[in-house]
Amino acid sequence: MDYLIVAIAALLVAGLALYSGFGLGTLLMPVFALFFPIPIAVASTAVVHLANNVFKVVVVGKGADWKIVLAFGLPAAIFAIPGAFLLVRVLDVTPLHAYNIGVREFDITMIKLVISGLILAFAAFELIPRLRRIEFPQRWVPYGGAFSGFFGGLSGHQGALRSAVLAKTGLETSAFVGTVAVCAFMVDISRLMVYGITFFSADFADVSGGKSFALVGVATLSAFVGTYTSSRFLKQVTMKVIRRVVGIMLVVIGIALGSGLV
């Protein structure tokens, strides 16, 4: 049953994340937390997230708009580094509030509240018709990249901010999906260079043994299947649909973050 839960969650979330540009790491980590201690859940999610981003680059990266990749992805990768360093320093910061649902404990932190507020603000631009017609000037793209990358290094929740900014660049569907995939890969490499050793040196040995290793493998393969299956329908999906999906997922993730559920 454990393998089935992880496989279904990874497949569905990865398939949806291909269109929205975010969600895999954010939503898969709580699933892993059902089976592992939180540090090991973070390490396990990081393995699946990076592996799936490599797969996405291979499958859809050829459609990337490289002008946007350089303008957005390069600042994102650079600013992910100080964000990751800050994460290592604030791992033990006391939450603002903690509560339990059953046997599980959830924390509300200042970082989550800040990111939640930003995400909900971006969601408004996708879901409110008057705001949806507003287009961000191209010169703002590097600032959006730096902003997204920093919070990506700090909390791992860069995907929602990244998609919210890139959805306003006027990219076609295949270019949007490809650009998001390449930018996500760049940020993953930067942040894992900084805190990868912190997580994996302490916890990866535990993940690599027995059932834990098998669960990570099942999640990775399932994420590949979800990504590949979604990519087969990419030409049938319009940018209007993607922006709607992005908007709805922004609201869901923003509320879940602000309430401490993820």
Beta strands, then each sheet from edge to edge (+ up, - down):
strand 1: 97-101
strand 2: 104-108
sheet 1: 1+ 2-
end
